[in-house]
Amino acid sequence: MGSEVVNAVQAAAGYELAGETDLGDDLAAAIENSSPQVVVDFTVPSSAVKNTNIILDSGACPVVGTTGFSSEEIKSLQEKAAGLGRGGLIAPNFAIGAVLLMKFAQQAARYLPDVEVIELHHDQKVDAPSGTALKTIELIREGLESSDSAAPAERPEETETVT
């Protein structure tokens, strides 16, 4: 994914690629030498939290496509970013179809509470279950928690009339 980000930035009008790093490179030094406004991280969970802290400390805004963060790690990074007055993004998937799938699954869970998530990948998949699957499950749980046992039609205050 990192090489795709590099290609996309290079192809986009109005954007300049300040630099790129590979596994094992000194991220802090690379950021210091290039002074980017945004740093995109598509690494692995074992280094992503450290990388995100380095990015925030540098003054840049992180965009993270790595999954596997715990809720505590995300909360800590959110608090740090807010304290520094900086924004950032941690996303389990950047594909619009996957984002819509997650949102629709969350909404559908209110109406279809019997849910099973099945994910199929090649046997070399690094993060199984994927961050997309884990986020989908999290959103389904939120959808289930926001409903009660009564069907939506039995809760007039929660129904919508479409004309």
N, C-alpha and C positions, 0 to 999 in steps of 0.2 A: 504493500500500500504506500509506503514511503516514496517509492519511485514514481507512483501515479500522482502523488501530491506534487512532487518536483515538476513533472511534466505538465500538470494542470496550471501551476503557477507560471511556468515559463510560457505557456500558451495564452495566458489571460492578459488582455490589455489593461494597462494601468497598475500592474503588479510587478514587483521586482523580487527575484529570488536572492535573498541576502546570503544564503549558504546552505550547506547540507552536511549531515554527519552520518557516520556509519557506526554500528555496534563497536564499542571499544574506544571511540573518539571521546575527547574531553568536551562535553557539552557546554560547561560553563565558559571555557576558553573560546569555543566556537561562537557562542553568543556575544561574549565580550568583544571579539574581533569583528563581528558583523553588525552589531546593534540592531537586530530585527524588532519589529513591532509585535509580531506574532510568531510563535514557534509551534509547529505541528509535530506531535509525537505519535508514532505508530510503532511502538516497541513491544515489550513484553511486561506483564504485571510486575515482575521482580524488579524492574528498573523504572517503571512509569511513575511511581509516586515520587521517587527521588528526582527524576527528571522534571516533573511538574513543579516541585519545590524550587529547583534550580531556575526554571523558567520564570516563576513568579518573583524570585529574589533578584533576577536580572532586570526587571522592569518591563519585560515582554508579557504578552497575554498567551496562555497556553490553549491549544486546541488539541485534544487528546482522543485518539481513536483506539486506544488500548483498553481492553476490558479486564476485569478481575479485581477492581478496587472494592474494598469493603465499604460499607456505609459509613463507618467511622473515618476511614481515610478520605472519603468524599467530603464529609462534613468538615474535617480538619482543613482540607484544601479550600473549601468554600469560605470558611472563616478567615483563612489567611488572605485569600484574594480580596474579600470584602474589607479587611483591615488595611490592605494596601491600596484600596480604591481601584482595583483592577478586575476586569472581567475575564472569563475563560469558558471553555466548553469541554465537557467529557461526554462523549456519545458512544453508545455500544454499536451503532451502525450509522453510516452516513448515506445509505441508499434510501431514497424517498419511499420506495415500496415497503421497505422494512420498517421505517418509521410509521407509516400509515398502518401496516399490519399490527404493530404494537398498540397503537391508539385504538384501532377498531376492536382488537381483542379485549382491551380494557372495557370498552363500552358494551361489547356483546356479553361479557361475563355477568352483567346485571340481569340479563334476560335468559342466558343459557349457562346456568351455574355448574353443570357437569362438564368439566374441562380436562383435556389431556393434551400435553404438548409433546410431540414426537419430533425429534431432530435427527436428520440423517446427513452424514458427511463421509468423506474418504477417511481411511484409517490413519492418516498422518495428520489429522486436524490437531493443531497445537492446543487450542482452548475448547475442550469439550466438557461440559456443554458450553456453547458459545455465549458471548456476552449478549447477543441478540436474544437468544432463548431465555437467558436468565432475566433480562429486563422485561421480556414479554410476560414471563411468569410473575414477576413483581407487579406489573401493571394489571394483570388478570386478578391477582389477589386484592389489589386496591379496588378494582371493579366489584369483586365479590363482597368486599367489606362495606362498600357504599350502598349495597342493596340489602333488603331484608327478605324473609322467606316468602312474602306475598308477591304475587306476579305484578308487574308494573300496572296492568289495567285495574288492579285492585287498590292502587294507590293513586287516586285522581290528582293529587297534588304534584305527582311526578310524571304525569302523562303529557304528551304534546299532541295538539291537533294539527294535522297537516291538511291544507286545503289547496 
